Amino acid sequence: MKFVRQKLLTQLAAVCLLLIAAGSLLWAFAAPVEVPTARLAVPRRQPQQQRPTDMQHKSDESSRWQTLFARRFQRPLYDPAPKPPPVVVKKELPPPPIHVRGTMSGSGGGHAMIEDAKGKLSVVPAGGTLEAGGRTVKILTVRRNSIDLEYDGKVVTLDVQSKSK
């Protein structure tokens, strides 16, 4: 007896669930109910304002499409050649405005007799410095007929010159 009651209750619950599902389905497809609301006051258009005509709207739209179709969406298949680097002209610095009139080699490295652009003679030992052309010149080595000096970061070799007038 208990078993029959349980079976009956189970069948009754199944039928109720089917009816609820069918009712939910019908309710979902039913027309929506409109609830009346208070209308908001919308200002009226002034008579001088004109609505755009369909022709104006179509011409605006077509011009937008034309600009869109005129765009290039693809890049070139190759990159353009890079610009050549600017040409750097190395400005050669002229030799210092001094003349070597004589050298005296010795055990301490020697001395050089140097005449500047003003004609002043001076004796400078190896390793000594002097002013020439607004820059400092350092004498590196003294040889029999030439000297090596550091001028503007470069090593320059000057030969002994005889004074000819």
Buried (B, 14 or more C-beta within 10 A) or exposed (E): EEEEEEEEEEEEEEEEEEEEEEEEEEEEEEEEEEEEEEEEEEEEEEEEEEEEEEEEEEEEEEEEEEEEEEEEEEEEEEEEEEEEEEEEEEEEEEBBBBBBBBBEBEEEBBBBBBBBEEEEEEEBBBEBEBEBBEEEBBBBBBBEEBBBBBBEEEEBEBEBEEEEE
